[in-house]
Amino acid sequence: TTLTGSKLSSSAYRGQVVVLNFWGSWCVPCREEASTLAAVAAKYRASGVSFLGVDVRDTTASAQAFVSRFGVGYPSVGDPGSAISADFSAVVPLSSTPTTLVIDRSGHIAGAVFGTVTYSELTAILTKVTAKGG
């Protein structure tokens, strides 16, 4: 369920390049990277790249305030019990937030940034993934 109460299924993203960002409103580095993620999401929207946030160990009210404050224009799902994080941890280590994963069109993790993502890091990964058909 998204922070706004909408139902979301991972199958809706099948065949797309997806940037998956694990964050929390309590996380200082997450606040530092929020505007970068918003800018890259806007830049790549026309290329068909989808962004999705995973809000971990947070309250819905705090998460919604974060999204509003930082102008996050893509959906986030709540993960208060870390179930989504645990599923991904079977494939890639998600020991801290923020963590940003780039998933290619075939569903494979094509890139990962552990810690605060930078504009140049994320655009470099997306340029490679979108250029090769992801």
C-alpha positions in Angstrom: 0.0 0.0 0.0 1.3 3.4 -0.9 1.6 6.3 1.6 -1.6 7.7 0.1 -3.5 4.5 0.6 -3.5 3.2 -3.0 -2.8 -0.4 -3.7 0.4 -1.1 -5.7 1.6 -4.3 -7.2 5.2 -5.1 -8.3 3.7 -6.6 -11.5 2.7 -3.0 -12.6 6.4 -2.4 -13.0 7.2 -5.5 -15.0 9.3 -4.8 -18.1 10.3 -1.3 -16.9 13.5 0.2 -15.6 12.8 0.9 -11.9 14.7 3.0 -9.4 13.9 1.6 -6.0 14.9 3.8 -3.1 14.8 2.6 0.6 14.4 5.6 2.9 13.1 6.9 6.1 12.0 10.3 7.3 14.3 9.9 10.3 17.3 9.3 8.1 19.5 12.4 7.6 21.2 11.1 4.4 17.8 10.4 3.0 16.9 14.0 3.4 20.1 15.0 1.7 19.4 12.9 -1.4 15.7 13.6 -1.7 16.1 16.5 -4.1 18.6 14.5 -6.2 16.1 11.6 -6.6 13.3 14.0 -7.5 15.5 15.7 -10.2 16.6 12.4 -11.7 13.0 11.0 -11.7 11.9 14.1 -13.6 14.7 13.8 -16.1 14.1 10.1 -16.8 10.3 10.1 -16.7 10.1 10.6 -20.5 12.5 7.6 -20.9 10.0 5.3 -19.2 12.0 4.9 -16.0 9.8 4.5 -12.9 10.8 5.5 -9.4 9.4 3.9 -6.3 10.3 4.6 -2.7 10.2 2.1 0.2 9.7 3.9 3.5 11.2 1.8 6.2 10.6 1.8 10.0 8.5 4.9 9.9 5.0 6.2 10.6 2.7 7.1 7.7 2.4 10.7 9.0 6.1 11.2 9.2 6.6 9.7 5.8 3.9 11.8 4.2 5.4 15.0 5.8 8.8 14.0 4.3 7.3 13.4 0.8 5.6 16.8 1.0 8.6 18.7 2.3 11.0 17.4 -0.3 8.6 17.4 -3.2 8.9 13.7 -3.9 6.7 13.2 -7.0 6.8 9.4 -7.2 5.0 6.9 -5.1 6.4 5.3 -1.9 5.1 2.2 -0.1 5.3 1.8 3.6 7.5 -1.0 5.0 7.1 -0.5 8.8 8.0 -4.1 9.6 10.8 -4.3 7.0 9.2 -7.2 5.0 10.0 -5.6 1.6 13.5 -4.9 2.8 13.9 -8.5 3.9 12.8 -9.8 0.5 15.4 -7.7 -1.2 18.1 -8.6 1.3 18.0 -12.1 0.0 19.5 -10.7 -3.2 21.4 -7.6 -2.2 22.6 -6.4 1.3 20.3 -3.8 2.6 21.9 -3.1 5.9 21.2 0.6 6.0 19.3 3.5 4.6 19.4 5.0 2.2 20.0 2.3 -0.4 19.0 2.8 -4.0 18.7 -0.1 -6.5 18.3 0.2 -10.3 16.3 -2.8 -11.7 16.5 -3.4 -15.4 13.7 -4.3 -17.7 14.3 -8.0 -17.1 14.0 -7.7 -13.4 17.7 -7.9 -12.5 19.5 -5.5 -10.3 21.6 -3.5 -12.7 23.1 -1.1 -10.1 23.1 -0.2 -6.4 24.2 2.7 -4.3 24.6 2.1 -0.6 24.4 5.5 1.2 23.5 8.9 -0.2 23.1 8.7 -4.0 24.5 11.5 -6.1 23.1 12.8 -9.4 26.2 11.7 -11.3 26.1 8.1 -9.9 22.5 7.6 -10.6 22.4 9.1 -14.0 25.5 7.1 -15.0 23.7 3.8 -14.0 20.5 4.9 -15.8 22.3 6.0 -18.9 23.8 2.5 -19.2 20.6 0.6 -18.4 18.4 2.6 -20.7 21.0 2.6 -23.6 21.2 -1.2 -23.7 17.5 -1.6 -23.5 17.7 -2.3 -19.8 
